[in-house]
Amino acid sequence: MTEQEPMCSNECPPLTLCAAYADGALSATEAAAFEQTLERCATCRRRVAALSAENRALSAALAVSEFATQQTTTPAMEGNRSSLLTTIGWLVAAAAPINAAVLSIGAAVRLPGWLSWMVPDAAGYGAELAFGAAFDAFLPEWSMIDMIQHPYVITAVAILVVAAILWRVRRPSESTALVVAMSLGALLLLPSPDSHALDFRRSDDRIVVGADEVIEDTVVLISDSVLIEGTVTGDLVAIGDRVVIRGTVNGSLITFADNIDIEGVIGGSLVQAGSSASLTGATVQGNWLGAGETLTLNDASRINGNALLAAARVEMDGRIERDLFSATEHLAVNGQIGGNLNAAAERVTLNDGTLIGGDLNVRADPESVSGIDRVSIAGTTAIGADAEDDERSSSAAGGLVLGVVKLLAALLTGWLLFRVVPALERLTPGSGNEGLITLAIGLAVLVGAPIAALIIMLTLIGAPLGIALFALWVAFGYVASIVTARWIGGLVLGNTGRSSLLLLLTGLVLVAFVTAIPFLGDALDVVATLLGLGMLGRWAFDDRREFA
Amino acid sequence: MFNRVRYDAHYREHYRRVRGLCAYLLGTEQDADDAAQEVFARGLKAFAKFRRGDDFTPWINTIARNHCVDRLRDRQRWARILSEATDADDLEDPAESPVGRLISAHTATAVEQALRSLPDPYRLSLVLAYYGDASYDDIAETLETTRNHVGVLLLRAKQRLRSALESQEAIA
C-alpha cells in the first residue's frame, strides 16, 4: 500500500527521536537541539506533525471512549479499616469511662452561667424536653432527667447525628452500618438498664388483658381494639384503632391509635399519637409526649414530669408537676402546672382554677388570651408574638443601635483577622456533599470542643488548658460567623476585583438580615455558625491547598 | 480522621477516572471496579506519605498502573513481545501512513475495541502514554524495559492499532 521509504536520510535523526519529541519525552536541552534540526529538515517536520496529530487523536479517542466515560456511580469505598465512622464508633465506645468520670466529678466543677447547660443538673429546658421524653419512653429504668442533662449523652446524640449525615453522604455500606449500629449499642448499653423479655401479640379483632392478668414483660400489642385492665410490668407498645388502659403499666406506654383512653397508672412516660387522647383519672409518672387532634387531661389526672403536647385542641384540667409546653390552636387550662407554661397557640383560655408555679410564656396575639386576670402565676408573665424573646421585644431603636454596633465590631474584627490570616478570606464550604461534610465538622467542633475542654478541666492539672480551649472555642464561634459572612459576600458579589472590606460588609449585612427572620432566622444563624466552624476546622486540619 | 475526610474527597473526585484507567490497562470492563477499589484501598494505606499540596492525579495513577500491571504480568510472553516490538528496524514513516487521520475517522468505541485487541505491552504503553499521562521513564519502569525502547514500542503500538482498525474496517 505505501511505498517503503528509507526511514532516515543521512541528515535525519532516527524516527524515535521525532516520536520522543512529539511525546514530550526529551529533556529541555535535547528538545532545543532537535528543534534546530527541525528548522532545517522538512521530512522531520512532517513526521513530527504527523506524530503529534496521532497523539492528539489517540488522547481524544481514549478520553471519550466508553471505558473512560462509563456511567458508573462512585461506589462507597471498600476496605476502609480506619474510616471516619469507625473513629466515631471508637469515640462513642471510649466515652463510657469518660461518662463515669464526668458523673462522679462533674458536680464539683462550677462553670459560669452561660456554660451551665453543660453541668449535670442544670440542663436547658429545650434539651430536657427534646431528649427527655424520647429517652424516657425507651429507657424507663433510667432516671431520665439526670441522664439527659448529662453532657455525654448530648455529645453521643450529636455524634450519631454526624454519623447519620456522613452515612447519607457516603452511601451505606455494610461496614458503616455496622459501626453506626455498634455506636448506638454502646450508647444504649452504657448504664445497662434492666432488660425485659419482649412479648409480641397480634390479633385482628381485640386484645384484652383482664383485671387479674399480669404480663411480666415488655409487650407489643397490635389489634383493632386493645383493652388493658390488668398489669404490664415492662413497657407497653399498643397499636390499634382504640386503646383503653384501665390497669397499670409499670414502664412506659407508647401508643398509636385513633382513640386513646387512659384511666390507669403509667409508671414511665406516655408517648402517644392519635386523633384523640383523653386521660381520665390517670397518673403518668414520667413525661407526656402527645400529638393528636384533641388531647384532654381531666381534673383527676396527673403528670409527674413535663408535658409536650402538639394538637389542635388541648384541654388541661388536671395537674402537671413540671412544665407544659404546648403548640396548639386552642389551649384551655383549668388545672395546676408546677413549672412553666410555654405555649404557642392561636387561642388560650385560662380558667379560674388555674395555678402556674413558674412563668407563663404565651406566643400568641394578646387579645386571644382570655382569663389571664383570673389565674395565679408565681413567676413572670409574657404574652405576645415574641413573648419568649425578651431581647428582641425590647425597644426597637435600641435594638437597631445595638445591631449596628455589633455589625461594625464584626467588620473591624473580620478586617483585622483577614489581614493577619489572609487564607481565612478564601475559605469555602465546598459544594454538594463537601458542604455537608463541612457542616458535620462544624457540628463536631461546636459540640466536641466544650466537652473536650470540660474533660480536660476535670483532670485538675488540665484546668488552665481547658479554660484556654473554652476561650478558643468562643473565639472560634465568633470568627466562624465572620468567615461565613465573608464567603457569602464573595458568593453574592463575586470575588474578583472587589474590595475585601466591601465583600465582608455585604456578607455581614445579609447575614444580619436573614438571621432576623423570626423562627427561621435562628436556625439559619446556627447553620451559618456551623458552616464557619466547619470551614475553620477543615482549614486547621485539612489540606489547605484545596481552599487556596 | 481529617486525613480520611481528605482522602474521601479525592476518592469521589478521582474514582471514575481511575476506574477508566484500570479498564483500559486491564483491557476489560469486568474487573475494572474491583481493581479501582483495590487501587484506592492501597492509596489509603499509603496516604500518609502523600504530601499536602502535591497533585493527587499522578500519585494515584502510579498506584493504579502498578496494581493493574501486577494483575496482568506474564513475564515470558511480555519479554518475547517486547524484544520483537523494540527492534527499531523497518519502522513505518508516520508521515506516510498517518494513524492520526485513521483514528479521527473512527468512533471512540472502535478505537477502544482495536486497543483491546492489542497484546498487553502495546495496549499498556499506549494507555499509559496517552491516557495515564505517564512519562517514558514511568512506562519503562512499569514494563521493565529501557527508556529508549519505550519510544519504539509506542511507534509499534500505534502501527498495530492502525492495522487493528483497518481489519475492523475490512470486516465491516
Boltz contact constraints between the chains, C-beta under 6 A:
constraints:
  - contact:
      token1: [A, 2]
      token2: [B, 96]
      max_distance: 6.0
  - contact:
      token1: [A, 2]
      token2: [B, 97]
      max_distance: 6.0
  - contact:
      token1: [A, 5]
      token2: [B, 93]
      max_distance: 6.0
  - contact:
      token1: [A, 15]
      token2: [B, 91]
      max_distance: 6.0
  - contact:
      token1: [A, 16]
      token2: [B, 151]
      max_distance: 6.0
  - contact:
      token1: [A, 16]
      token2: [B, 152]
      max_distance: 6.0
  - contact:
      token1: [A, 19]
      token2: [B, 151]
      max_distance: 6.0
  - contact:
      token1: [A, 19]
      token2: [B, 155]
      max_distance: 6.0
  - contact:
      token1: [A, 20]
      token2: [B, 151]
      max_distance: 6.0
  - contact:
      token1: [A, 25]
      token2: [B, 136]
      max_distance: 6.0
  - contact:
      token1: [A, 46]
      token2: [B, 95]
      max_distance: 6.0
  - contact:
      token1: [A, 47]
      token2: [B, 94]
      max_distance: 6.0
  - contact:
      token1: [A, 47]
      token2: [B, 95]
      max_distance: 6.0
  - contact:
      token1: [A, 50]
      token2: [B, 94]
      max_distance: 6.0
  - contact:
      token1: [A, 50]
      token2: [B, 95]
      max_distance: 6.0
  - contact:
      token1: [A, 50]
      token2: [B, 98]
      max_distance: 6.0
  - contact:
      token1: [A, 51]
      token2: [B, 94]
      max_distance: 6.0
  - contact:
      token1: [A, 53]
      token2: [B, 100]
      max_distance: 6.0
  - contact:
      token1: [A, 54]
      token2: [B, 99]
      max_distance: 6.0
  - contact:
      token1: [A, 54]
      token2: [B, 100]
      max_distance: 6.0
  - contact:
      token1: [A, 57]
      token2: [B, 100]
      max_distance: 6.0
  - contact:
      token1: [A, 57]
      token2: [B, 103]
      max_distance: 6.0
  - contact:
      token1: [A, 57]
      token2: [B, 104]
      max_distance: 6.0
  - contact:
      token1: [A, 58]
      token2: [B, 103]
      max_distance: 6.0
  - contact:
      token1: [A, 58]
      token2: [B, 130]
      max_distance: 6.0
  - contact:
      token1: [A, 59]
      token2: [B, 130]
      max_distance: 6.0
  - contact:
      token1: [A, 61]
      token2: [B, 103]
      max_distance: 6.0
  - contact:
      token1: [A, 61]
      token2: [B, 108]
      max_distance: 6.0
  - contact:
      token1: [A, 61]
      token2: [B, 111]
      max_distance: 6.0
  - contact:
      token1: [A, 62]
      token2: [B, 130]
      max_distance: 6.0
  - contact:
      token1: [A, 62]
      token2: [B, 131]
      max_distance: 6.0
  - contact:
      token1: [A, 64]
      token2: [B, 108]
      max_distance: 6.0
  - contact:
      token1: [A, 65]
      token2: [B, 108]
      max_distance: 6.0
  - contact:
      token1: [A, 65]
      token2: [B, 112]
      max_distance: 6.0
  - contact:
      token1: [A, 66]
      token2: [B, 109]
      max_distance: 6.0
  - contact:
      token1: [A, 67]
      token2: [B, 20]
      max_distance: 6.0
  - contact:
      token1: [A, 67]
      token2: [B, 23]
      max_distance: 6.0
  - contact:
      token1: [A, 67]
      token2: [B, 24]
      max_distance: 6.0
  - contact:
      token1: [A, 67]
      token2: [B, 112]
      max_distance: 6.0
  - contact:
      token1: [A, 68]
      token2: [B, 20]
      max_distance: 6.0
  - contact:
      token1: [A, 74]
      token2: [B, 12]
      max_distance: 6.0
  - contact:
      token1: [A, 74]
      token2: [B, 15]
      max_distance: 6.0
  - contact:
      token1: [A, 77]
      token2: [B, 11]
      max_distance: 6.0
  - contact:
      token1: [A, 77]
      token2: [B, 40]
      max_distance: 6.0
  - contact:
      token1: [A, 78]
      token2: [B, 37]
      max_distance: 6.0
  - contact:
      token1: [A, 79]
      token2: [B, 41]
      max_distance: 6.0
  - contact:
      token1: [A, 84]
      token2: [B, 1]
      max_distance: 6.0
  - contact:
      token1: [A, 84]
      token2: [B, 4]
      max_distance: 6.0
  - contact:
      token1: [A, 87]
      token2: [B, 1]
      max_distance: 6.0
  - contact:
      token1: [A, 541]
      token2: [B, 2]
      max_distance: 6.0
  - contact:
      token1: [A, 542]
      token2: [B, 2]
      max_distance: 6.0
  - contact:
      token1: [A, 542]
      token2: [B, 6]
      max_distance: 6.0
  - contact:
      token1: [A, 543]
      token2: [B, 6]
      max_distance: 6.0
  - contact:
      token1: [A, 543]
      token2: [B, 52]
      max_distance: 6.0
  - contact:
      token1: [A, 545]
      token2: [B, 53]
      max_distance: 6.0
